[in-house]
């Protein structure tokens, strides 16, 4: 996204992508209403909506067998009042295709940054490698947008604050029937949690477990996983048996952290490289995209005056940190005080009292819809061509 914004403004930008394509199982498959507002401001929302995707206007949770609507996005005053479920590889292919329309945009596939080039206390580029060779790329600004295991963050020596995570996630897919409920989202009971993401002909499943509890689960065999999923969502009892080996189950170790200073001279971190998000609410990709828009709003005017200063790079954190901290604080509260507690209940659970209020007072459903769908202090595109 940031590469697109810079190239759109005529600023030469090179994006490095480690893999030969984008076809991988990412965690972020949700494009939220606030992000679709950005796509509309860029004039590409109509084309985005032509891509195959599923729409979720409500998030429905099942706690101990009781059903409740957790969020109703239909009340949001936005162009598209729903969450669009789309494989992230399709979104990245779409966005990179739009960026390639601009001569200033250069995408180098199967190329990764392996180190930073530093001269006189300033970052002036990266050492990169592809299948054939290692080479240098000199640049006025390096942006680390390489995720929670960021090489750029590591090589830059950034100080990271670990906010903790009491849960991990198992990631797998199971077939979806046309008879399946396409609105139900989360299931919590018997010490387990399940989130189902509708991908059309299959469910992408996120199975919540206690931190470092994967080996314990595996010791019970696949039957234990099948039984746990079927216990939470009985309509998946037959479909989950298609998960026939542990090779089809990927462990995603949840990390929530925050880099204390996002910028150094010539270097900026955004997205998960700057602040790894919890999977709570599926907001991570959207927060990262808003980081990119904020960076574009600040860096484009700076570039037009010359190489951006450290002060300019620091403005991105100043602009975004409060919103990110608010979201992480809420995520940590939910994972520590709600989900971790429920996952430690081995028997049949009762729906927490504050969640029961969502049934008694339906208006409350608009609050999480606003927080998840719009977020805190959403960004808007402020720069033209």
Secondary structure as UniProt FT lines:
FT   HELIX           2..8
FT   TURN            9..10
FT   STRAND          13..17
FT   STRAND          30..31
FT   HELIX           33..41
FT   TURN            42..43
FT   HELIX           45..48
FT   TURN            49..50
FT   STRAND          54..56
FT   STRAND          58..63
FT   TURN            64..65
FT   STRAND          66..72
FT   HELIX           73..75
FT   STRAND          83..85
FT   HELIX           88..99
FT   TURN            100..101
FT   TURN            103..104
FT   STRAND          105..109
FT   STRAND          112..119
FT   TURN            120..121
FT   STRAND          122..129
FT   STRAND          134..138
FT   STRAND          142..144
FT   TURN            148..149
FT   HELIX           151..156
FT   STRAND          160..162
FT   STRAND          167..175
FT   TURN            178..179
FT   STRAND          184..189
FT   TURN            190..191
FT   STRAND          192..198
FT   STRAND          202..210
FT   TURN            211..212
FT   HELIX           214..219
FT   HELIX           222..232
FT   HELIX           234..236
FT   TURN            237..238
FT   HELIX           239..242
FT   HELIX           246..248
FT   STRAND          250..252
FT   STRAND          257..259
FT   STRAND          263..264
FT   TURN            265..266
FT   STRAND          267..269
FT   HELIX           271..273
FT   HELIX           280..282
FT   HELIX           284..303
FT   TURN            304..305
FT   HELIX           310..333
FT   HELIX           334..339
FT   HELIX           340..343
FT   HELIX           353..360
FT   HELIX           362..364
FT   HELIX           365..373
//
